[in-house]
Amino acid sequence: MKKSSLLFLLISIILCAQSKDSEVSSDVNGLIEFHEVIYQMYHTGLPQKNVKFLKSLNSVIEKDYLLLKKSELPGILIDKKSKWEKGLTKLGVFVDLYRVACMKKDSVALLHAAEKLHTQFEAMVKITKPALKETEAFHKNLYSLHNICSNQYDYEKIKVSASALKEKITDLNKAQLPVRLKKKQDEFNKVMTELISSVEKLDQVVKEGNNKPVIGSTIDMVYSKYHAFEKLVE
């Protein structure tokens, strides 16, 4: 094989792997960059009520918002597209309010806009990052399993992934609700039990043999139980 052909093959393999990794990652291009300027605004400008400093951040805020606006959600977050787009529109309103307050030299309005901007940015982060860190690991595994079944069906890979999912549900079951969600403990226990049962059912179905329709419908059932769980802990 020629060196150029080998190099092309290696590059293709790397790009393919990166593409798959980005699909199961909940990172959104531009969110980290936006966080950096929001951090400066909230932890330096606002506490000190440093209007001059807050104004100096406006151009960066507008630039980072445009970057975020152009970004696409990774595949694993596609079911949150509607919520993300609504949140992004709302974030844009506060970016505009911030800019107008800077232009009018209205310090009170600027401080108010900065508070609103920070609150909405946190809401955007919550859309991409679950309240429980164990949820993200479980979802990545479930998303990959669904892809294997739907796109390039491979029974051997499904067996491995289903086994890994059973391990992830064990970790998820050990997760503790944050204080703000403690009032939902009873409901949490209920949906968790249903999710565990669905994962155990999937494990049983996969072990029974290579039956694509049954495996596929069982994975869909797990996803349905997961969405109920995810909605509860948002």
C-alpha positions as CSV (number, residue, x, y, z in Angstrom):
1,M,0.0,0.0,0.0
2,K,1.3,3.4,-0.9
3,K,2.2,5.8,2.0
4,S,-0.4,8.4,0.8
5,S,-3.1,5.7,0.8
6,L,-2.1,4.5,4.2
7,L,-2.1,8.1,5.6
8,F,-5.6,8.7,4.1
9,L,-6.8,5.5,5.8
10,L,-5.4,6.5,9.2
11,I,-6.9,10.0,9.0
12,S,-10.3,8.5,8.0
13,I,-10.2,6.1,11.0
14,I,-9.3,9.0,13.4
15,L,-12.0,11.3,12.0
16,C,-14.5,8.5,12.3
17,A,-13.6,7.8,15.9
18,Q,-13.7,11.5,16.7
19,S,-17.2,11.8,15.1
20,K,-18.5,8.9,17.2
21,D,-17.0,10.4,20.4
22,S,-18.6,13.8,19.6
23,E,-22.0,12.1,19.1
24,V,-22.0,10.6,22.6
25,S,-20.5,13.7,24.3
26,S,-22.9,16.3,25.8
27,D,-20.4,19.1,25.2
28,V,-21.7,21.9,23.0
29,N,-19.3,24.0,21.0
30,G,-19.1,27.5,22.4
31,L,-20.6,26.7,25.8
32,I,-17.2,26.6,27.6
33,E,-16.1,29.8,25.8
34,F,-19.3,31.6,26.9
35,H,-18.8,30.3,30.5
36,E,-15.4,32.0,30.7
37,V,-16.9,35.5,30.1
38,I,-20.0,34.8,32.2
39,Y,-17.6,33.7,35.1
40,Q,-15.8,37.0,34.9
41,M,-19.0,38.9,34.8
42,Y,-20.6,37.1,37.7
43,H,-17.6,36.6,40.0
44,T,-15.8,39.9,39.4
45,G,-18.0,42.5,37.7
46,L,-21.2,42.0,39.6
47,P,-19.9,41.6,43.2
48,Q,-17.7,44.7,42.8
49,K,-20.5,46.5,40.8
50,N,-17.7,47.4,38.5
51,V,-19.7,49.0,35.6
52,K,-16.6,49.8,33.6
53,F,-15.4,46.2,33.7
54,L,-18.9,44.9,32.9
55,K,-19.0,47.2,29.8
56,S,-15.6,45.9,28.6
57,L,-17.1,42.4,28.5
58,N,-19.9,43.3,26.1
59,S,-18.1,42.6,22.8
60,V,-16.9,39.2,24.1
61,I,-20.4,38.3,25.3
62,E,-21.8,39.1,21.8
63,K,-19.1,37.2,20.0
64,D,-19.5,34.1,22.2
65,Y,-23.3,34.2,21.9
66,L,-23.0,34.2,18.1
67,L,-20.6,31.2,18.3
68,L,-23.1,29.4,20.6
69,K,-26.0,30.2,18.3
70,K,-24.3,28.6,15.3
71,S,-23.4,25.4,17.2
72,E,-25.3,22.2,16.7
73,L,-26.3,19.9,19.5
74,P,-24.5,16.5,19.5
75,G,-26.6,13.5,18.7
76,I,-27.0,12.5,22.3
77,L,-28.8,15.7,23.1
78,I,-31.0,15.8,20.0
79,D,-34.2,15.2,22.0
80,K,-33.5,18.4,23.8
81,K,-33.3,20.5,20.7
82,S,-36.6,22.3,21.2
83,K,-35.8,23.3,24.8
84,W,-32.3,24.3,23.8
85,E,-33.5,26.6,21.0
86,K,-36.1,28.2,23.2
87,G,-33.4,28.8,25.9
88,L,-31.0,30.2,23.2
89,T,-33.6,32.7,22.1
90,K,-34.2,33.8,25.7
91,L,-30.4,34.1,26.2
92,G,-30.3,36.3,23.1
93,V,-32.9,38.6,24.7
94,F,-30.6,39.1,27.7
95,V,-27.5,39.6,25.5
96,D,-29.4,42.4,23.8
97,L,-30.5,43.9,27.1
98,Y,-26.9,43.9,28.3
99,R,-25.7,45.6,25.1
100,V,-28.4,48.3,25.3
101,A,-27.6,49.0,29.0
102,C,-24.0,49.4,28.0
103,M,-24.9,51.9,25.3
104,K,-27.3,53.9,27.5
105,K,-24.7,54.1,30.3
106,D,-27.4,52.8,32.7
107,S,-25.5,51.1,35.6
108,V,-28.7,49.8,37.3
109,A,-30.0,48.3,34.1
110,L,-26.6,46.8,33.4
111,L,-26.3,45.1,36.7
112,H,-29.9,43.8,36.3
113,A,-29.1,42.5,32.8
114,A,-25.9,40.8,34.0
115,E,-27.9,38.9,36.7
116,K,-30.5,37.8,34.1
117,L,-27.8,36.8,31.6
118,H,-26.1,34.7,34.3
119,T,-29.3,33.0,35.3
120,Q,-30.2,32.1,31.7
121,F,-26.7,30.8,31.0
122,E,-27.0,28.5,33.9
123,A,-30.3,27.2,32.6
124,M,-28.6,26.5,29.2
125,V,-25.9,24.5,31.0
126,K,-28.5,22.4,32.9
127,I,-30.0,21.4,29.5
128,T,-26.8,19.8,28.5
129,K,-25.6,18.5,31.9
130,P,-27.9,16.3,34.1
131,A,-28.2,17.0,37.9
132,L,-26.7,13.6,38.6
133,K,-23.3,12.8,37.1
134,E,-24.2,9.1,37.0
135,T,-27.1,9.9,34.6
136,E,-24.7,11.1,31.9
137,A,-22.7,7.9,32.0
138,F,-25.8,5.8,31.8
139,H,-27.3,7.9,28.9
140,K,-24.1,7.6,26.9
141,N,-24.2,3.8,27.1
142,L,-27.9,3.7,26.3
143,Y,-27.5,6.0,23.3
144,S,-24.6,3.9,21.9
145,L,-26.7,0.8,22.4
146,H,-29.6,2.3,20.5
147,N,-27.3,3.3,17.7
148,I,-25.9,-0.2,17.4
149,C,-29.4,-1.6,17.2
150,S,-30.8,1.0,14.8
151,N,-28.0,1.9,12.4
152,Q,-25.4,-1.0,12.2
153,Y,-27.0,-3.9,13.9
154,D,-24.4,-6.1,15.6
155,Y,-25.6,-8.7,18.1
156,E,-22.2,-9.3,19.6
157,K,-21.7,-5.5,20.3
158,I,-25.2,-5.4,21.7
159,K,-24.4,-8.1,24.2
160,V,-21.4,-6.2,25.4
161,S,-23.2,-2.9,25.5
162,A,-26.3,-4.4,27.3
163,S,-24.0,-5.9,29.9
164,A,-22.2,-2.5,30.4
165,L,-25.6,-0.8,30.8
166,K,-26.5,-3.2,33.6
167,E,-23.3,-2.0,35.4
168,K,-24.2,1.6,34.8
169,I,-27.7,1.2,36.2
170,T,-26.1,-0.1,39.4
171,D,-24.0,3.0,39.7
172,L,-27.0,5.2,38.9
173,N,-29.0,3.5,41.6
174,K,-26.4,4.6,44.2
175,A,-26.8,8.2,43.2
176,Q,-28.1,10.7,45.8
177,L,-30.6,13.4,44.9
178,P,-29.3,16.9,45.4
179,V,-31.0,18.9,48.2
180,R,-33.2,20.8,45.8
181,L,-34.8,17.6,44.6
182,K,-35.1,15.8,47.9
183,K,-38.9,16.5,48.0
184,K,-39.1,14.2,44.9
185,Q,-37.5,11.2,46.7
186,D,-40.6,8.9,46.6
187,E,-41.2,9.6,42.9
188,F,-37.5,9.2,42.3
189,N,-37.5,5.7,43.9
190,K,-40.5,4.7,41.8
191,V,-39.1,5.8,38.4
192,M,-35.7,4.3,39.4
193,T,-37.3,0.9,40.1
194,E,-39.0,1.0,36.7
195,L,-35.8,1.9,35.0
196,I,-33.9,-0.9,36.7
197,S,-36.6,-3.4,35.8
198,S,-36.4,-2.3,32.1
199,V,-32.6,-2.7,32.0
200,E,-33.0,-6.2,33.6
201,K,-35.6,-7.1,31.0
202,L,-33.2,-6.0,28.2
203,D,-30.4,-8.1,29.7
204,Q,-32.8,-11.1,29.7
205,V,-34.0,-10.5,26.2
206,V,-30.4,-10.2,24.8
207,K,-29.3,-13.4,26.5
208,E,-32.3,-15.2,25.0
209,G,-30.8,-14.8,21.6
210,N,-30.4,-12.7,18.5
211,N,-33.9,-11.4,17.9
212,K,-33.6,-7.9,16.5
213,P,-37.3,-6.9,16.6
214,V,-37.6,-7.9,20.3
215,I,-34.3,-6.4,21.3
216,G,-35.1,-3.2,19.5
217,S,-38.5,-2.8,21.1
218,T,-37.0,-3.5,24.5
219,I,-34.3,-0.9,24.0
220,D,-37.1,1.6,23.1
221,M,-38.8,0.7,26.4
222,V,-35.6,1.4,28.4
223,Y,-35.3,4.7,26.6
224,S,-38.9,5.5,27.6
225,K,-38.2,4.7,31.2
226,Y,-35.0,6.7,31.1
227,H,-36.8,9.8,29.7
228,A,-39.2,9.7,32.6
229,F,-36.3,9.4,35.0
230,E,-34.4,12.2,33.3
231,K,-37.4,14.5,33.4
232,L,-37.8,14.0,37.1
233,V,-34.2,14.9,37.9
234,E,-33.8,17.9,35.6
